């Protein structure tokens, strides 16, 4: 099975290492110092006291790899326009594209009311480039539960060494043999992969937590465990989660969970959410596919989100002030607080 990891960073790199340790060869697309380190020293995954090094085929030019059976896109959503330009050469008539990313995907607009659809498209795929590049009937959504960080070029550290899970689902049609084979290979490597028929609910279920905890982390510098252990941080995150949960209910998504249980310190880890990592590193922030997309959907539905609105304004203001916008090519107006 020909598998390419498009974006071998924290999440994609971890998946690549696990697959290769399980005997599945993969190729990876990376760039800059991270790519050079992988070429020179291999790709390293640190899990507690364990250190594993693999040497995947690696490149920054997708055209050198040719068509694949399955491509895992594990870049940040801010990089999707660039991925859309590089992806076609990896696809043939049967290639599956697994999107292992946070946030609301562009295809979520399908079947939604016109106001919701327009709100989402404006935020996540304004020029339609991603939709044109990735055929919907070969798109696979991935919901990742795995804490990771690139601590230096070529080296990934897992903050959840014994809890790594990937939920997979197709927005249209049914899961085929390629997806089942991929899920089996990844699961056998020790990284749990499950195919679910309720992928929309799973995306929103994670979004409830990710939007709240990651934004509080970006504003305070606290990791997930610190937020859940701090009365103030926990209170703000809980209020945001209730807002996002109400939006999901208005969309007809039936995911149910206990917010207090999700914020229980005993169930959390000292993971630094990717939004905090990106804020501190000066990288583009996943706001348009995250909190700003959620807020735009709320406006289209007429759902009040008082806690979400305050935090969205603060995160966007901090990002703009520090010059850490969305994608480098994005317009500053994308940061406007939605009135």
Secondary structure by P-SEA (a helix, b strand, c coil): cbbbbccccaaaaaaaaaaaaacbbbbbbbccaaaaaaacccbbbbcccbbbbbbccccccccccccccbbbbcccccaaaaaaaccccccccbbbbbbccccccccccccccaaaaaaaaacccccaaaaaacccccbbbbbbcbbbbcccccbbbbccccbbbbbbbbccccccaaaaaaaaaaaaacbbbbbbcaaaaaaaaaaaaaaaaaaaaaaccccaaaaaacaaaaaaaaaaaaaaaaaaaaaccbbbbbcccccccccccccccaaaaaaaacccccccccaaaaaaaaaaaccccaaaaaaaaaaaaaaaaaccccccccccccccccc
